[in-house]
Amino acid sequence: MPTTTTTPKPRRGRTAVPAPEKPTTAAPVLDAIASSADLHPDQAGFRSTTLLPVERLHPHPRNPRTDLGDLTELADSIRAHGVRQNLLVVPDPDGPSAYRIVIGHRRTAAATLAGVTHLPAVVDPSLTEADQLELMLLENLQRTDLSPVEEADGYQGLLDLGVDVATVAARTGRSETTVRSRLRLVPLPEQARAAVHRHEITLDDAAAIADLPEVDQAPLVKKLGTPSFRFELQKVRDRQKRDEMFAPVLDLLRAANATELQADQWQAPEGSVAYARFSQAEVTRLRDAETLAELEAALGPGWSWRWYYELLGVYRPFTLEEAQQDAAAKERMDATRAEREDRAQVERDARAARKQFATVTAAMRREFLEHLIHDRKSLTKDQTATVVDYAATVLAEGPWEGAYYDGVYRQHSVPWRADNADGLVEWLRIDLPDDYKDDYHRRALLPLVTAAAAALPAPQRLLAALAAGVEPITEDVWCDGGRSITTTRWYGLLEQLGYEVSDAERAALVVVPDEDDDELDDDGDV
């Protein structure tokens, strides 16, 4: 006979548990399970209804639902109205005098939150493990928003206990298609399962991952929830389709232990030559028995293959003659490379020497010119005439400056660009104010340059302007040496002003005919 239940006296600080009432829910099957009526009439006498201490009620380890959700409202309801539906429990095999909850996990957790000490429960020791899992799954399917992953794990648990898919579908009210589709979530990587559980990805996305080989799943899972997921998924699908199309050839290559090489590199591997490169357009031919037989007969040790985007490249090892030819070609290539490197080193050495030469000679010219511009009250009559003659010449030829003409380069010899103003500041020895701000046109420099230049005699002022247009003569200019008419003309002026031209400078000013002179037109274009 069922045990008669009584309501214990309330204790201070505790909420009394009212006598259980006949449960009323939207799930008649579960109501019958949780009521005092027998679930299995042929096992009458095994079920009993009683009040059990909360501390003796343990969550079922195989409960499909892992997240009980927010229990606040349910706890408030239990405080106000008590627990009005029996729990269904079984004896806990791991703890004496304890019980495992089959139905009522949320109620138990909410009651604990509400401070309830005892709960009404139906104890049914006759339930098998399969019965327990089925009832827990059924309860969650009918009463809560069980996540697809939790649902899948529940179905898998029943399968593990020997229940077939058809029976699972019949007992849970699901179609076999739904059960099978949920079961596909079970073997997914944990990151993907968690994303499904949190409703961060769709079941279609999860199914797409489940359809892939395990080796392709992990990289794709990393893209879950990102804009790149669809792109990466399509790439994997295209690769699968490609592998399926080329399956006859791939099977032969793998059977022959041919080495798979790094993808998307065109060149043949060391010691090999391309045997064939198959495209997807050739799939029909690749499936031809004669073509496959020819490839199978040719395959042997040392063969390899790789994907080059949508092409399948197959490589065979060199023959003896090809190996000898390859060695000879490498020897010639090594010699050419060594010769090229020697020439490059000669040029690097020459450039380093020119750079040093340019630095030293620029310092020599600056010292000489600054003495003429700033340390003398005036130039001699001959020096003044020389400077004026130089300025008149370069100004008259101004339209042809900045281009090659008759094999020589005519550089602008007077300031004509905004950045020449920087040179004027240096040659006029202008101290810029602390708040000076540079701009592209150097507008703020004009009054400073005008004032500084006005303090010099006209010949020195002109010489400073010419120096700002020509100096410094860089390493690149010295690369042409005497081919720069501006450089040779400038040195002619300096020498007439009293500058001692060194032997090294005079040698650098020698015009060296260039083989390409005839290909230059009057505008310097080839």
C-alpha positions as CSV (number, residue, x, y, z in Angstrom):
1,M,0.0,0.0,0.0
2,P,1.2,3.5,-0.7
3,T,2.6,5.3,2.4
4,T,0.2,7.9,3.9
5,T,1.8,11.4,3.7
6,T,1.5,14.0,6.5
7,T,2.5,17.6,6.6
8,P,5.2,18.3,9.1
9,K,5.0,21.3,11.5
10,P,6.8,24.3,10.1
11,R,10.2,25.1,11.6
12,R,11.4,28.7,12.2
13,G,13.1,30.0,9.0
14,R,11.8,27.1,6.9
15,T,8.9,26.8,4.5
16,A,6.4,24.0,5.2
17,V,5.7,21.6,2.4
18,P,2.0,21.0,1.8
19,A,0.6,17.6,1.1
20,P,1.0,16.7,-2.6
21,E,-2.0,17.3,-4.8
22,K,-2.9,15.5,-7.9
23,P,-0.6,17.0,-10.5
24,T,-2.1,18.7,-13.5
25,T,0.2,19.4,-16.5
26,A,-0.1,19.5,-20.3
27,A,1.7,16.1,-20.5
28,P,-0.8,13.3,-19.5
29,V,1.9,10.6,-19.8
30,L,4.1,12.5,-17.3
31,D,1.2,13.2,-15.0
32,A,0.5,9.5,-14.9
33,I,4.2,8.8,-14.2
34,A,4.4,11.3,-11.4
35,S,1.0,10.4,-9.8
36,S,0.4,7.6,-7.4
37,A,-1.0,5.4,-10.1
38,D,1.3,2.6,-11.2
39,L,3.3,3.1,-14.4
40,H,3.7,-0.7,-14.8
41,P,0.6,-2.4,-13.5
42,D,2.3,-5.8,-13.6
43,Q,4.9,-4.5,-11.1
44,A,2.3,-3.2,-8.6
45,G,3.7,-2.8,-5.1
46,F,7.1,-1.6,-6.1
47,R,6.0,2.1,-6.2
48,S,5.4,4.3,-3.2
49,T,4.8,8.0,-2.5
50,T,6.6,9.7,0.4
51,L,8.2,12.9,1.6
52,L,12.0,12.8,1.2
53,P,14.6,15.1,2.6
54,V,16.2,17.3,-0.1
55,E,19.7,16.4,1.0
56,R,19.0,12.8,0.1
57,L,17.9,13.6,-3.5
58,H,20.7,13.5,-6.0
59,P,20.6,14.7,-9.7
60,H,20.7,11.9,-12.1
61,P,24.1,11.6,-13.8
62,R,22.6,10.9,-17.1
63,N,20.0,13.7,-17.1
64,P,20.0,15.0,-20.7
65,R,19.4,18.6,-19.6
66,T,22.7,20.1,-18.4
67,D,21.4,23.6,-17.9
68,L,18.5,24.0,-15.6
69,G,18.0,27.7,-16.5
70,D,16.8,30.6,-14.3
71,L,15.1,29.1,-11.2
72,T,14.1,32.4,-9.6
73,E,10.4,32.4,-10.6
74,L,10.0,28.7,-9.8
75,A,11.5,29.2,-6.4
76,D,9.2,32.2,-5.7
77,S,6.2,30.0,-6.7
78,I,7.3,27.2,-4.4
79,R,7.7,29.7,-1.5
80,A,4.1,30.8,-2.1
81,H,2.3,27.6,-3.0
82,G,4.6,24.7,-2.2
83,V,5.4,21.8,-4.5
84,R,2.2,20.5,-6.1
85,Q,3.7,17.7,-8.2
86,N,5.5,14.6,-7.1
87,L,9.1,13.9,-8.1
88,L,9.9,10.5,-9.6
89,V,13.0,8.9,-8.0
90,V,14.8,5.6,-7.9
91,P,17.2,4.4,-5.2
92,D,20.7,5.7,-5.7
93,P,23.0,2.7,-6.2
94,D,26.0,4.8,-5.2
95,G,24.6,6.0,-1.9
96,P,22.6,4.2,0.9
97,S,19.3,5.9,1.9
98,A,19.7,8.3,-1.1
99,Y,17.7,8.6,-4.3
100,R,18.4,9.6,-7.9
101,I,15.9,12.1,-9.4
102,V,14.3,10.8,-12.6
103,I,11.7,13.6,-13.0
104,G,11.9,16.8,-11.1
105,H,15.4,18.2,-11.3
106,R,14.3,21.8,-11.7
107,R,11.8,21.5,-8.9
108,T,14.4,20.1,-6.6
109,A,16.9,22.8,-7.4
110,A,14.3,25.6,-7.1
111,A,13.0,24.1,-3.8
112,T,16.5,24.1,-2.4
113,L,16.8,27.8,-3.4
114,A,13.4,28.5,-1.7
115,G,14.6,26.8,1.6
116,V,12.2,23.8,1.4
117,T,13.5,20.8,3.3
118,H,11.3,17.9,2.1
119,L,9.7,17.1,-1.2
120,P,7.0,14.7,-2.2
121,A,8.3,11.9,-4.4
122,V,7.2,8.6,-6.0
123,V,9.9,6.0,-5.4
124,D,10.0,3.4,-8.2
125,P,12.8,0.9,-7.9
126,S,11.5,-1.1,-10.8
127,L,12.7,1.4,-13.4
128,T,15.5,0.1,-15.5
129,E,18.3,2.5,-16.6
130,A,16.8,2.6,-20.1
131,D,13.4,3.5,-18.5
132,Q,15.0,6.3,-16.5
133,L,16.8,7.8,-19.4
134,E,13.7,7.6,-21.6
135,L,11.5,9.3,-18.9
136,M,14.0,12.1,-18.4
137,L,14.3,12.7,-22.1
138,L,10.5,12.6,-22.5
139,E,10.0,15.1,-19.7
140,N,12.5,17.5,-21.1
141,L,11.2,17.2,-24.6
142,Q,7.6,17.9,-23.5
143,R,8.2,20.5,-20.8
144,T,11.3,22.5,-21.6
145,D,13.4,24.0,-24.4
146,L,15.9,21.2,-24.4
147,S,18.8,22.2,-26.6
148,P,19.5,20.0,-29.7
149,V,22.8,18.8,-28.2
150,E,21.2,17.7,-25.0
151,E,18.4,16.0,-27.0
152,A,21.1,14.3,-29.1
153,D,23.0,13.1,-26.0
154,G,19.7,11.7,-24.6
155,Y,19.0,9.8,-27.8
156,Q,22.5,8.4,-27.8
157,G,22.2,7.3,-24.2
158,L,19.1,5.2,-25.2
159,L,21.0,3.7,-28.1
160,D,23.9,2.9,-25.8
161,L,21.4,0.9,-23.7
162,G,20.2,-1.1,-26.6
163,V,17.1,0.9,-27.7
164,D,16.9,1.2,-31.5
165,V,16.1,4.4,-33.4
166,A,12.6,3.4,-34.3
167,T,11.7,2.7,-30.6
168,V,13.3,6.0,-29.5
169,A,11.2,7.9,-32.1
170,A,8.1,6.1,-31.1
171,R,8.5,6.7,-27.3
172,T,9.5,10.3,-27.6
173,G,7.0,11.3,-30.3
174,R,9.7,12.4,-32.7
175,S,10.1,11.2,-36.3
176,E,13.0,8.9,-37.1
177,T,14.4,11.6,-39.4
178,T,14.5,14.0,-36.5
179,V,16.2,11.5,-34.2
180,R,18.8,10.6,-36.7
181,S,19.5,14.3,-37.5
182,R,20.0,15.0,-33.8
183,L,22.3,12.0,-33.4
184,R,24.6,13.6,-36.0
185,L,25.4,16.3,-33.3
186,V,26.9,13.7,-30.9
187,P,30.4,13.3,-32.5
188,L,30.9,16.9,-33.3
189,P,33.9,18.7,-31.8
190,E,33.1,20.2,-28.4
191,Q,33.5,23.7,-29.6
192,A,30.8,23.1,-32.2
193,R,28.5,21.3,-29.7
194,A,28.8,24.3,-27.3
195,A,28.0,26.7,-30.1
196,V,24.8,24.7,-30.9
197,H,23.9,24.5,-27.3
198,R,24.2,28.3,-26.9
199,H,22.2,28.8,-30.1
200,E,25.1,30.6,-31.7
201,I,24.9,28.6,-34.9
202,T,22.1,26.9,-36.8
203,L,21.4,23.2,-37.0
204,D,22.2,23.5,-40.7
205,D,25.7,24.7,-39.9
206,A,26.2,22.0,-37.4
207,A,24.9,19.4,-39.9
208,A,27.3,20.8,-42.5
209,I,30.2,20.2,-40.1
210,A,29.0,16.8,-39.2
211,D,29.0,15.7,-42.8
212,L,32.7,16.5,-43.1
213,P,35.6,14.2,-42.4
214,E,37.1,14.6,-38.9
215,V,40.3,16.1,-40.4
216,D,38.3,19.0,-42.0
217,Q,36.1,19.7,-39.0
218,A,38.6,21.2,-36.5
219,P,39.8,24.1,-38.8
220,L,36.2,24.9,-39.8
221,V,35.0,24.9,-36.2
222,K,37.5,27.8,-35.5
223,K,35.5,29.9,-38.0
224,L,32.1,29.3,-36.3
225,G,30.4,32.6,-35.6
226,T,32.6,34.6,-37.9
227,P,31.8,36.0,-41.4
228,S,34.4,33.6,-42.8
229,F,32.5,30.4,-41.9
230,R,30.5,30.2,-45.1
231,F,33.5,30.9,-47.2
232,E,35.6,28.2,-45.5
233,L,32.8,25.8,-45.6
234,Q,32.3,26.2,-49.3
235,K,36.1,25.8,-49.8
236,V,36.0,22.5,-48.0
237,R,32.9,21.3,-50.0
238,D,34.6,22.2,-53.2
239,R,37.7,20.3,-52.1
240,Q,35.6,17.3,-51.3
241,K,33.9,17.5,-54.7
242,R,37.3,17.8,-56.4
243,D,38.7,14.8,-54.5
244,E,35.7,12.8,-55.5
245,M,36.1,13.7,-59.2
246,F,39.8,12.8,-59.1
247,A,39.2,9.7,-57.0
248,P,40.4,7.1,-59.6
249,V,43.7,8.8,-60.1
250,L,44.2,9.5,-56.3
251,D,43.5,5.9,-55.5
252,L,46.2,4.8,-57.8
253,L,48.7,7.3,-56.5
254,R,48.1,6.4,-52.9
255,A,48.2,2.7,-53.6
256,A,51.7,3.3,-55.1
257,N,52.8,5.2,-52.0
258,A,53.4,8.4,-54.1
259,T,54.3,11.3,-51.9
260,E,51.8,14.1,-51.6
261,L,53.6,17.5,-51.9
262,Q,52.8,20.9,-50.5
263,A,49.9,22.3,-52.5
264,D,49.8,25.3,-54.9
265,Q,53.4,25.3,-56.0
266,W,54.0,25.0,-59.7
267,Q,57.6,23.7,-59.9
268,A,58.4,20.0,-60.0
269,P,60.1,18.7,-56.9
270,E,63.9,18.2,-56.8
271,G,65.0,15.3,-59.0
272,S,61.6,15.0,-60.7
273,V,59.8,16.1,-63.8
274,A,56.1,16.6,-64.5
275,Y,54.5,13.4,-65.8
276,A,51.1,15.1,-66.3
277,R,48.9,17.9,-65.0
278,F,45.2,16.9,-65.0
279,S,42.4,19.5,-65.0
280,Q,38.8,19.0,-63.9
281,A,37.8,19.3,-67.6
282,E,39.7,16.0,-68.1
283,V,37.8,14.0,-65.5
284,T,36.1,11.9,-68.2
285,R,39.5,10.9,-69.6
286,L,40.8,10.3,-66.2
287,R,38.1,7.7,-65.6
288,D,39.0,5.9,-68.9
289,A,40.3,2.4,-68.1
290,E,43.1,2.7,-70.7
291,T,44.4,6.0,-69.2
292,L,44.3,4.6,-65.6
293,A,46.0,1.4,-66.7
294,E,48.8,3.4,-68.4
295,L,49.3,5.5,-65.2
296,E,49.2,2.4,-63.0
297,A,51.9,0.7,-65.1
298,A,54.1,3.8,-65.0
299,L,53.9,4.4,-61.3
300,G,56.8,3.4,-59.1
301,P,59.2,4.5,-56.4
302,G,60.0,8.2,-56.2
303,W,56.7,9.4,-57.8
304,S,54.8,12.3,-56.2
305,W,51.8,14.6,-56.7
306,R,50.3,17.8,-55.5
307,W,47.3,20.0,-56.0
308,Y,47.9,23.2,-57.8
309,Y,44.6,25.0,-57.2
310,E,42.3,23.0,-59.5
311,L,45.0,21.1,-61.3
312,L,46.4,17.7,-60.2
313,G,50.1,17.6,-60.9
314,V,51.8,14.1,-61.0
315,Y,55.6,13.9,-61.1
316,R,58.0,11.1,-61.9
317,P,61.7,10.8,-61.0
318,F,64.4,11.7,-63.5
319,T,65.8,9.2,-65.9
320,L,69.6,8.9,-65.8
321,E,69.9,11.1,-68.9
322,E,67.6,13.7,-67.4
323,A,69.5,13.7,-64.1
324,Q,72.8,14.4,-66.0
325,Q,71.2,17.2,-68.0
326,D,69.8,18.7,-64.8
327,A,73.2,18.6,-63.1
328,A,74.8,20.3,-66.1
329,A,72.0,23.0,-66.1
330,K,72.5,23.6,-62.4
331,E,76.3,24.0,-62.9
332,R,75.7,26.6,-65.7
333,M,73.1,28.3,-63.5
334,D,75.5,28.4,-60.5
335,A,78.2,29.9,-62.7
336,T,75.8,32.6,-64.0
337,R,74.7,33.3,-60.5
338,A,78.3,33.6,-59.2
339,E,79.1,35.9,-62.1
340,R,76.1,38.1,-61.4
341,E,77.0,38.2,-57.7
342,D,80.5,39.3,-58.6
343,R,79.2,42.1,-60.7
344,A,76.8,43.1,-58.0
345,Q,79.6,43.2,-55.4
346,V,81.8,45.3,-57.7
347,E,78.9,47.8,-58.0
348,R,78.3,47.8,-54.3
349,D,82.0,48.5,-53.7
350,A,82.0,51.3,-56.3
351,R,78.8,52.8,-54.8
352,A,80.4,52.7,-51.3
353,A,83.5,54.4,-52.7
354,R,81.4,57.0,-54.5
355,K,79.4,57.7,-51.3
356,Q,82.6,58.3,-49.3
357,F,84.0,60.4,-52.2
358,A,80.7,62.5,-52.3
359,T,80.8,63.1,-48.5
360,V,84.4,64.1,-48.4
361,T,84.3,66.4,-51.4
362,A,81.0,68.0,-50.3
363,A,82.7,69.0,-47.0
364,M,85.7,70.5,-48.9
365,R,83.5,72.6,-51.2
366,R,81.3,73.8,-48.4
367,E,84.3,75.0,-46.4
368,F,85.6,76.8,-49.5
369,L,82.3,78.4,-50.4
370,E,81.2,79.4,-46.9
371,H,84.5,81.3,-46.6
372,L,83.8,83.2,-49.8
373,I,80.2,83.9,-48.9
374,H,80.4,84.8,-45.2
375,D,84.1,85.5,-44.3
376,R,85.0,88.0,-46.9
377,K,83.7,91.5,-47.2
378,S,83.5,91.3,-51.0
379,L,84.7,89.2,-53.9
380,T,87.4,90.5,-56.2
381,K,86.4,92.0,-59.5
382,D,87.5,88.9,-61.4
383,Q,85.6,86.6,-59.0
384,T,82.5,88.7,-59.4
385,A,82.7,88.6,-63.1
386,T,83.2,84.9,-63.0
387,V,80.1,84.4,-60.8
388,V,78.0,86.7,-63.0
389,D,79.1,84.9,-66.2
390,Y,78.2,81.5,-64.7
391,A,74.8,82.7,-63.5
392,A,74.1,84.3,-67.0
393,T,75.0,81.1,-68.7
394,V,72.9,78.7,-66.6
395,L,69.9,81.1,-66.7
396,A,70.1,81.4,-70.5
397,E,70.1,77.6,-70.8
398,G,67.4,77.2,-68.2
399,P,64.7,75.8,-70.5
400,W,67.0,72.9,-71.4
401,E,67.9,72.0,-67.8
402,G,66.7,68.9,-66.1
403,A,67.2,66.7,-69.2
404,Y,69.9,64.8,-71.1
405,Y,71.2,66.6,-74.2
406,D,74.0,65.4,-76.4
407,G,74.8,62.6,-73.9
408,V,75.2,64.9,-70.8
409,Y,72.7,65.8,-68.1
410,R,71.8,69.4,-67.4
411,Q,70.8,69.8,-63.8
412,H,68.9,72.9,-62.6
413,S,71.7,75.2,-61.3
414,V,69.6,77.7,-59.5
415,P,66.9,77.3,-56.8
416,W,63.6,76.6,-58.6
417,R,61.7,74.2,-56.3
418,A,60.2,74.8,-52.9
419,D,62.6,72.4,-51.2
420,N,65.5,74.4,-52.5
421,A,64.5,76.9,-49.8
422,D,66.0,74.4,-47.3
423,G,69.3,74.8,-49.0
424,L,69.1,78.5,-49.0
425,V,68.5,78.4,-45.2
426,E,71.7,76.4,-44.8
427,W,73.9,78.5,-47.1
428,L,72.6,81.8,-45.6
429,R,73.1,80.5,-42.1
430,I,69.6,81.2,-41.0
431,D,68.6,80.2,-37.4
432,L,65.0,79.1,-37.6
433,P,62.7,80.2,-34.7
434,D,61.6,77.5,-32.2
435,D,57.9,77.8,-33.3
436,Y,58.7,77.4,-37.0
437,K,56.5,74.8,-38.8
438,D,57.4,73.5,-42.2
439,D,54.9,73.2,-45.0
440,Y,55.1,72.1,-48.6
441,H,55.7,75.6,-50.1
442,R,58.0,76.9,-47.3
443,R,56.1,80.2,-47.2
444,A,57.4,81.1,-43.8
445,L,61.0,80.9,-45.1
446,L,60.6,83.7,-47.7
447,P,60.9,86.7,-45.3
448,L,63.8,85.0,-43.4
449,V,65.7,84.2,-46.6
450,T,65.1,87.7,-48.0
451,A,66.4,89.4,-44.8
452,A,69.5,87.1,-44.6
453,A,70.3,87.6,-48.3
454,A,70.0,91.4,-48.0
455,A,72.7,91.4,-45.4
456,L,75.2,90.0,-48.0
457,P,76.9,91.8,-50.9
458,A,75.2,91.0,-54.3
459,P,78.0,88.7,-55.6
460,Q,78.0,86.6,-52.3
461,R,74.2,86.6,-52.3
462,L,74.2,85.2,-55.9
463,L,76.9,82.6,-55.0
464,A,74.8,81.4,-52.0
465,A,71.8,81.0,-54.3
466,L,73.8,79.0,-56.8
467,A,75.2,76.8,-54.1
468,A,71.7,76.1,-52.9
469,G,70.7,74.9,-56.4
470,V,73.7,72.6,-57.0
471,E,75.0,71.4,-53.6
472,P,75.4,68.8,-52.4
473,I,76.6,66.8,-55.3
474,T,75.3,63.3,-54.3
475,E,76.7,59.8,-54.9
476,D,74.1,59.3,-57.6
477,V,75.3,62.4,-59.5
478,W,78.9,61.2,-59.2
479,C,77.8,57.9,-60.7
480,D,77.7,59.8,-64.0
481,G,80.8,61.8,-63.4
482,G,81.5,64.1,-66.3
483,R,78.2,63.2,-67.9
484,S,76.6,65.9,-65.7
485,I,77.3,69.3,-67.4
486,T,76.1,71.0,-64.3
487,T,78.8,69.3,-62.2
488,T,81.6,70.0,-64.6
489,R,80.5,73.6,-65.1
490,W,80.2,74.1,-61.3
491,Y,83.7,72.8,-60.8
492,G,84.9,75.2,-63.5
493,L,83.4,78.1,-61.5
494,L,84.9,76.9,-58.2
495,E,88.4,76.5,-59.7
496,Q,88.2,80.0,-61.2
497,L,87.2,81.3,-57.7
498,G,90.3,79.6,-56.2
499,Y,89.2,76.1,-55.2
500,E,91.9,73.5,-55.6
501,V,90.5,70.6,-57.5
502,S,92.0,67.3,-56.2
503,D,93.3,64.6,-58.6
504,A,90.4,62.3,-57.4
505,E,87.8,65.0,-58.3
506,R,89.4,65.7,-61.6
507,A,89.4,62.0,-62.5
508,A,85.8,61.8,-61.6
509,L,84.9,64.7,-63.9
510,V,86.3,62.9,-66.9
511,V,83.5,62.3,-69.4
512,V,83.0,58.6,-69.9
513,P,81.1,57.8,-73.2
514,D,78.0,55.8,-72.6
515,E,77.0,53.0,-75.0
516,D,73.4,54.2,-74.9
517,D,74.1,57.8,-75.9
518,D,72.7,57.3,-79.4
519,E,69.4,56.0,-78.0
520,L,68.7,59.3,-76.1
521,D,66.8,62.0,-77.8
522,D,67.0,65.7,-77.2
523,D,64.5,65.4,-74.3
524,G,66.4,62.7,-72.5
525,D,63.8,60.0,-73.4
526,V,64.8,56.6,-74.7
